């Protein structure tokens, strides 16, 4: 399954089944190929290479999820961004399936209650 499909399935399930959390999990569209003009405009607007696929803000904490296939690896920019944000308290995960994401996600929600 390609990364985009895994990510879309995750997002739609959160959107549809965790309605009270709508808007707290989202994607930053920073990874697609663009023409040079659009890329320059987006860079000037604040697009940063390597940002995780999904960000989740919950109970005053930030979680970043990088979606990969079973054989996918992080780019140099993704490794760099992971290092930058984890130094500032962001919890960063690499997930390789919808099941893995929801195992982590449900634990985040459960731990916040306690």
C-alpha positions in Angstrom: 0.0 0.0 0.0 1.4 3.4 -0.9 2.1 6.0 1.7 -0.6 8.4 0.4 -3.3 5.7 0.8 -2.2 4.7 4.3 -2.2 8.4 5.3 -5.6 9.1 3.7 -7.1 6.1 5.4 -5.8 7.3 8.8 -7.0 10.8 8.3 -10.5 9.8 7.2 -10.9 7.4 10.1 -10.0 10.0 12.6 -12.2 12.6 10.9 -15.2 10.2 10.8 -14.9 8.4 14.1 -13.2 10.9 16.4 -15.4 13.9 15.5 -14.5 15.7 18.7 -10.9 15.8 17.5 -11.6 17.3 14.1 -9.0 20.0 13.2 -6.4 18.7 15.7 -4.9 16.1 13.2 -3.9 17.5 9.9 -1.5 17.3 7.0 1.0 20.0 5.9 1.3 19.7 2.1 5.0 20.1 1.7 6.2 17.0 -0.1 4.9 17.1 -3.7 6.9 18.1 -6.8 6.0 21.6 -8.0 7.2 23.9 -10.7 10.0 26.3 -9.7 7.7 29.3 -9.4 5.2 27.6 -7.1 8.0 26.0 -5.1 9.6 29.5 -4.5 6.3 31.0 -3.5 5.5 28.2 -1.0 9.1 28.3 0.4 8.6 32.1 0.9 5.4 31.4 2.7 7.0 29.0 5.1 7.0 25.5 3.7 9.8 23.6 5.3 11.2 20.4 3.8 11.0 17.3 5.9 7.9 18.2 8.0 6.1 15.1 9.1 3.0 13.9 7.1 0.5 14.4 10.0 0.6 16.7 13.0 -1.7 16.2 16.0 -2.2 18.8 18.7 -3.8 17.3 21.9 -3.9 18.3 25.5 -1.1 20.9 25.1 1.2 18.5 23.4 2.3 18.0 19.7 2.7 14.7 18.0 4.2 14.2 14.6 3.5 11.2 12.4 5.6 10.3 9.4 3.9 7.7 7.3 6.0 5.1 5.5 5.5 1.8 3.8 7.1 -1.3 5.2 10.2 -0.5 3.2 10.1 3.3 3.2 12.9 5.3 4.7 13.2 8.9 5.9 14.8 11.5 3.7 17.7 13.5 5.0 15.3 16.4 5.5 12.8 14.3 7.5 15.6 13.1 9.8 16.7 16.7 10.2 13.2 17.9 11.0 12.6 15.1 13.5 15.8 16.2 15.3 14.7 19.8 15.4 11.2 19.2 16.7 12.0 16.5 19.2 14.5 18.8 20.9 11.5 21.1 21.6 9.2 18.5 23.1 7.4 17.2 20.0 6.8 13.4 20.1 7.7 11.9 16.7 6.5 8.6 15.3 7.2 6.7 12.1 4.1 4.6 11.3 3.9 2.0 8.6 0.2 1.0 8.7 -3.2 2.2 9.8 -3.1 -0.4 12.6 0.2 0.9 13.9 -1.0 4.5 13.8 -4.2 3.7 15.8 -2.3 1.6 18.4 -0.3 4.8 19.1 -3.1 7.2 18.7 -5.5 5.4 21.1 -2.7 5.2 23.6 -2.2 8.9 23.4 -5.9 9.5 24.0 -6.0 7.0 26.9 -2.9 8.3 28.6 -4.3 11.9 28.4 -7.3 10.8 30.5 -5.1 9.5 33.3 
